[in-house]
């Protein structure tokens, strides 16, 4: 196999599982209003939404468990073995959601299946980002790690775009009774087709040289407690940056269709159109700033992106709430998603490079998944509750701004490893 073909396979292997994870998560989030009616009927729309958003978040309880188990597994048994196991579990979880009978068919058994599938998926995805990112960054040429790492986030945004398109097609192309009967399953079934492809691709991988060299030089396994004690700065920096990234992603992208429908009173079909526009901007911006980080470093880009959140979030949310139209929502999503793209371009590589290769999957997985569990998984629940308690429809903006402030502090302690940066092209 040629070097170019091998590198393409490495990129696909690292990206496809993470994309599958995010596709399923995003589809579930986008279809919250529909799933709440079918699986969690309650005395009010608010109570039904809370039950569904809590179910969305419950899978995140298993992420730290998966992070420790699968992170240690990846650092000791290899990236390839972990990536194969993870995508198999993720495919099984998606199949359970796709074919789960609703509450009306089997009563409480329907929501139990959904909750169990979310727990299984949470366990699997607890190791996915760290293992796949470690593999992708280690497989990259030294002066292209920023660009290669950004492809992980490109995979996420393409998956989210696929979820938004699927949601838009289903809600626009089917009658309400068709959606409730079988249409809501179609996006999950489409995502389910990705699983066998990912399993096949990951079967033929080889371990990265950096990982093999690290295993050869260290030999003995390192305990989780020893890892945390020896890498406190790396863990806390990663934790802080992931807080900002995950809050922004889950509020601005995953929660926005629900926000548009319940607070702005914009039809769900229009909300999905705005999401598609925003995600197109996100997908285009990410690799540009991943590439730029190989030339100027990742730290200044991350700081600039988080500062942009603090400056523009509240004005944009206030403007759209005062003028709730599809055009204005699309403009806001394009602006916010572009800022997210600036942050996401270098962030995967920046986080991976805070740890040495021998402990990278474990360290990154623990810090990443605890942050995602606490601040991302329950983001929809928190903002739904905040809107109700405060009476402020734009309460989601405050939550995102608080996360951006935490990330900005953490970014000041980022360490740029002594690798050669590529020169900017001259005119």
Secondary structure as GFF3:
##gff-version 3
##sequence-region A 1 427
A	DSSP	alpha_helix	3	30	.	.	.	ID=ss1
A	DSSP	alpha_helix	32	39	.	.	.	ID=ss2
A	DSSP	alpha_helix	45	58	.	.	.	ID=ss3
A	DSSP	three_ten_helix	59	62	.	.	.	ID=ss4
A	DSSP	alpha_helix	63	77	.	.	.	ID=ss5
A	DSSP	alpha_helix	79	98	.	.	.	ID=ss6
A	DSSP	alpha_helix	103	106	.	.	.	ID=ss7
A	DSSP	alpha_helix	108	139	.	.	.	ID=ss8
A	DSSP	three_ten_helix	142	144	.	.	.	ID=ss9
A	DSSP	alpha_helix	145	173	.	.	.	ID=ss10
A	DSSP	alpha_helix	176	181	.	.	.	ID=ss11
A	DSSP	three_ten_helix	183	185	.	.	.	ID=ss12
A	DSSP	alpha_helix	186	203	.	.	.	ID=ss13
A	DSSP	alpha_helix	209	218	.	.	.	ID=ss14
A	DSSP	alpha_helix	224	230	.	.	.	ID=ss15
A	DSSP	alpha_helix	232	248	.	.	.	ID=ss16
A	DSSP	pi_helix	249	254	.	.	.	ID=ss17
A	DSSP	alpha_helix	256	262	.	.	.	ID=ss18
A	DSSP	alpha_helix	268	296	.	.	.	ID=ss19
A	DSSP	alpha_helix	299	322	.	.	.	ID=ss20
A	DSSP	alpha_helix	326	352	.	.	.	ID=ss21
A	DSSP	three_ten_helix	357	359	.	.	.	ID=ss22
A	DSSP	alpha_helix	360	371	.	.	.	ID=ss23
A	DSSP	pi_helix	372	376	.	.	.	ID=ss24
A	DSSP	alpha_helix	379	390	.	.	.	ID=ss25
A	DSSP	alpha_helix	395	411	.	.	.	ID=ss26
###
